Amino acid sequence: MTRELDQNRQVPKIFLVTCRELPHGEPRGDLVSAALARRGLDAAWVIWDDPTVDWSSADVVAVRSTWDYHRRTPEFLAWARDVESRTLLLNGADLFAWNADKGYLVDLDLPHVPTVLVDEPSGLAEATARWGSCVVKPRFGASGVGVIVVDGPGHEPELGRGPWVLQPLVESVRTVGETSVFVFGGRAASQVDKRPAGDEVRVHEEYGGSSVAVPLEPERAALAERAVAAVGEWFGHAPAYARIDVMRWEDAWVVSELELIEPGLYLDVDPTPAEPFADLLASWGWERSHQWS
């Protein structure tokens, strides 16, 4: 469908972007679709690398469950730049490229888990001498893939492909856990607390982790909003939506990760984020639709 034909369309169209492994979207993504329908929007789940999709036919494109992007990062980022040239892509290709590299934490004036960037395995010795046990993550990765805990040199054969991010092991992850705060339009909306299983440090369900919805806690909500604002200061525009992960380090809440590309909303744990997320998309959708009417 061409943009000229779209000019006669009154109902905004929203594309919610997923991957081939999840053609119907993230778990309980139907809640977002239903919430958008109640707001009078035409929403569809589409696969990011489907060559038949006409991206220009959408008023707003929101990346949701493209959870294979880390295996094809250059291709995904090229796709994002192409989509952005055709229509409105939240949160934008430049922000995706920055957030795809876990070294982003060192760019921000923000309380965060201490982080060093390492290009060579020899960097393990210096980091572990400084902090003791450390977590090593691929700088380009997702879902906890390739994350290992090291306590000194000798772990080099266990490393996957570099470069890497090294951080001290935050022991509180095993007692307090990690918190995800969902932020829409700069405002914290809800919170999920996550715990790892056994000796794991990864809180992902794939590794036995568990998640539970809890009331939004003011201190963590404020930190999440501050994180989104800090990204806005760095880029000149804040992300429309984000999931901010925080941990307890040295008796303070600090940021552990910023999920700005395809943050899972944990709707199967807590359905409430579907409503503020739909409000956000509706505001963008109706504005864009009116621009073309």
C-alpha positions in Angstrom: 0.0 0.0 0.0 1.5 3.4 -0.9 1.5 6.5 1.2 -0.8 8.2 -1.3 -3.5 5.6 -0.7 -2.9 5.8 3.1 -3.8 9.5 3.1 -7.5 8.5 3.1 -7.1 6.1 6.1 -8.5 7.6 9.3 -7.7 4.7 11.7 -4.0 4.7 12.7 -2.1 1.6 12.0 0.4 0.2 14.5 2.9 -2.5 13.7 4.1 -4.5 16.6 7.4 -6.1 15.5 8.4 -9.7 16.5 10.5 -12.5 15.1 9.8 -15.7 13.3 10.1 -17.8 16.4 7.2 -15.8 18.0 4.9 -14.9 15.0 2.1 -13.9 17.4 4.3 -11.7 19.6 5.6 -11.8 23.1 3.8 -13.8 25.8 0.4 -12.3 26.3 1.0 -9.8 23.6 -2.7 -10.1 22.8 -3.3 -7.8 25.8 -1.5 -5.0 23.9 -3.4 -5.8 20.7 -6.7 -5.7 22.6 -5.8 -2.5 24.4 -5.0 -0.8 21.1 -8.2 -2.0 19.6 -10.1 -0.4 22.5 -8.4 2.9 21.6 -9.5 2.7 18.0 -6.2 1.6 16.5 -5.5 -1.0 13.9 -2.7 -3.1 15.3 -0.9 -6.0 13.7 2.0 -8.3 14.7 4.6 -8.4 11.9 8.0 -10.2 11.6 10.9 -7.9 11.3 12.6 -9.7 8.4 9.5 -10.5 6.4 10.2 -9.1 3.0 6.5 -8.8 2.1 5.8 -6.2 4.8 5.2 -2.7 3.6 6.6 -0.6 6.5 5.4 2.7 5.0 1.8 1.6 5.5 2.1 1.9 9.3 1.8 5.1 11.2 4.0 3.8 14.0 6.3 0.8 14.3 7.1 -0.5 17.8 9.8 -3.2 18.2 8.6 -5.7 20.6 9.8 -9.3 20.6 12.6 -9.4 18.0 14.5 -11.7 20.3 16.8 -13.0 17.6 18.3 -9.7 16.8 21.5 -10.3 18.8 22.4 -13.2 16.5 22.1 -10.8 13.4 22.8 -7.4 14.8 24.2 -5.7 11.7 21.2 -7.0 9.6 18.7 -5.9 12.3 20.2 -2.4 12.6 20.2 -2.0 8.8 16.5 -3.0 8.9 15.8 -0.4 11.5 17.5 2.4 9.5 15.4 1.4 6.5 12.1 1.3 8.4 13.0 4.7 10.0 13.3 6.2 6.5 9.8 5.1 5.7 7.8 5.8 8.9 8.0 6.5 12.6 10.1 3.9 14.4 10.1 3.9 18.2 12.8 4.3 19.8 14.8 4.8 16.6 17.7 3.2 14.8 20.5 5.3 16.4 19.3 4.5 19.9 19.1 0.8 18.9 22.7 0.8 17.7 23.9 2.4 20.9 21.9 0.1 23.2 22.9 -3.0 21.2 26.4 -2.5 22.6 26.4 -3.2 26.4 29.2 -0.7 26.8 26.5 2.0 26.9 26.6 2.2 30.7 29.9 4.0 30.7 28.5 6.8 28.6 25.9 8.0 31.2 26.3 10.0 34.3 24.1 7.6 36.2 24.5 5.3 39.2 25.2 1.9 37.7 27.0 -1.4 38.3 30.8 -0.6 37.9 31.7 -1.5 34.3 34.8 -1.9 32.3 35.1 -2.6 28.5 37.6 -5.4 27.6 38.8 -6.2 24.1 41.3 -9.0 25.0 41.0 -11.9 27.4 44.0 -10.7 29.3 41.7 -8.0 30.8 40.2 -10.6 33.2 43.3 -10.5 35.4 43.1 -6.8 36.1 39.3 -6.8 36.7 39.4 -9.8 39.1 42.3 -8.4 41.0 40.2 -5.2 41.5 36.8 -6.8 42.3 37.3 -10.5 43.0 34.5 -12.4 41.3 33.3 -10.8 38.1 30.5 -11.2 35.6 31.6 -11.3 32.0 29.1 -10.5 29.3 29.5 -10.2 25.5 29.1 -6.6 24.5 26.8 -7.7 21.8 24.3 -10.2 23.2 21.0 -10.8 24.9 19.0 -13.1 27.1 22.1 -14.0 29.3 23.7 -15.9 26.4 27.5 -16.1 27.0 27.4 -14.7 30.5 29.9 -16.3 32.9 31.3 -15.7 36.3 35.1 -15.6 36.7 37.3 -15.2 39.8 40.7 -14.7 38.2 42.7 -15.6 35.1 42.4 -19.1 33.7 38.8 -18.7 32.4 39.9 -17.5 29.0 38.9 -20.8 27.3 35.3 -20.3 28.6 34.9 -16.9 26.9 32.8 -16.6 23.8 33.4 -14.1 21.1 34.5 -10.7 22.3 34.6 -7.9 23.0 33.2 -8.1 26.5 31.8 -6.1 29.4 33.2 -6.9 32.9 31.4 -6.1 36.1 31.9 -7.1 39.7 29.6 -9.9 40.8 26.7 -8.2 42.6 26.1 -10.7 45.4 22.7 -9.2 46.2 21.3 -10.7 43.1 21.0 -14.0 45.0 19.2 -12.4 48.0 17.5 -9.2 46.8 17.4 -10.1 43.2 17.0 -7.7 40.3 14.1 -5.3 39.6 12.7 -4.3 36.2 10.9 -1.0 36.0 8.8 -0.2 33.0 8.8 3.4 31.8 6.4 4.8 29.2 6.7 8.4 28.1 9.3 9.1 30.8 7.1 7.9 33.7 7.5 4.7 35.6 4.4 2.5 35.3 5.0 -0.8 36.9 7.6 -3.1 38.5 8.6 -6.8 38.4 11.1 -8.3 40.8 13.2 -11.2 39.6 15.4 -13.9 41.3 17.9 -16.4 40.0 17.7 -20.1 40.8 20.4 -21.9 42.8 23.9 -20.7 42.1 22.9 -18.8 39.0 23.3 -15.1 38.6 21.1 -14.9 35.6 17.4 -14.1 36.4 16.1 -15.3 33.1 13.4 -18.0 33.1 15.6 -20.0 30.7 18.0 -20.5 33.5 15.4 -21.2 36.2 14.8 -17.6 37.3 11.5 -16.5 38.6 9.6 -13.2 38.3 6.8 -11.6 40.4 4.8 -8.4 40.0 5.1 -6.1 42.9 3.9 -2.5 43.7 6.0 0.2 42.1 8.6 1.2 44.7 9.4 5.0 44.7 13.2 4.9 44.9 13.5 2.4 42.1 10.9 4.2 40.0 12.7 7.5 40.4 16.0 5.8 39.3 14.4 4.3 36.3 12.9 7.7 35.3 16.3 9.3 35.9 17.9 6.7 33.6 15.5 7.4 30.8 16.1 11.2 31.2 19.8 10.6 31.1 19.5 8.8 27.8 17.4 11.7 26.5 20.2 14.1 27.5 22.8 12.0 25.7 20.8 11.6 22.5 18.7 14.8 22.5 15.5 12.7 22.7 14.4 10.3 25.4 13.2 6.8 24.5 9.4 6.5 24.2 9.4 3.3 26.2 12.0 1.4 28.2 12.6 -1.3 30.7 15.2 -0.3 33.3 16.9 -3.1 35.3 18.3 -2.2 38.7 20.2 -4.0 41.4 21.4 -3.3 44.9 25.1 -2.4 45.0 26.9 -1.0 48.1 23.6 -0.2 49.8 22.1 1.7 46.9 20.0 1.0 43.9 22.0 1.2 40.7 21.2 0.6 37.0 22.3 -2.8 35.7 20.9 -2.7 32.2 18.8 -0.4 29.9 16.5 -2.3 27.6 15.5 0.1 24.9 15.3 -2.1 21.8 12.8 -4.9 22.5 12.1 -4.9 26.2 9.9 -7.8 27.3 6.9 -6.4 29.2 6.5 -9.5 31.3 2.7 -9.4 30.5 2.4 -13.1 31.5 3.5 -12.0 35.0 1.8 -8.7 35.2 -0.7 -7.6 32.6 -0.9 -4.0 33.7 1.9 -2.5 31.4 -0.4 -3.2 28.4 -2.5 -0.2 29.2 0.1 2.5 29.6 2.0 1.1 26.6 -1.2 1.2 24.5 -1.8 4.8 25.7 1.7 5.7 24.5 1.2 4.1 21.1 -2.2 5.6 20.7 -0.9 9.1 21.3 1.8 8.6 18.6 -0.6 6.8 16.3 -3.3 9.4 16.3 -0.8 12.3 15.9 0.9 10.6 12.9 -2.4 9.6 11.3 -3.6 13.2 11.4 -0.4 14.4 9.8 -1.3 12.3 6.7 -5.1 12.9 6.7 
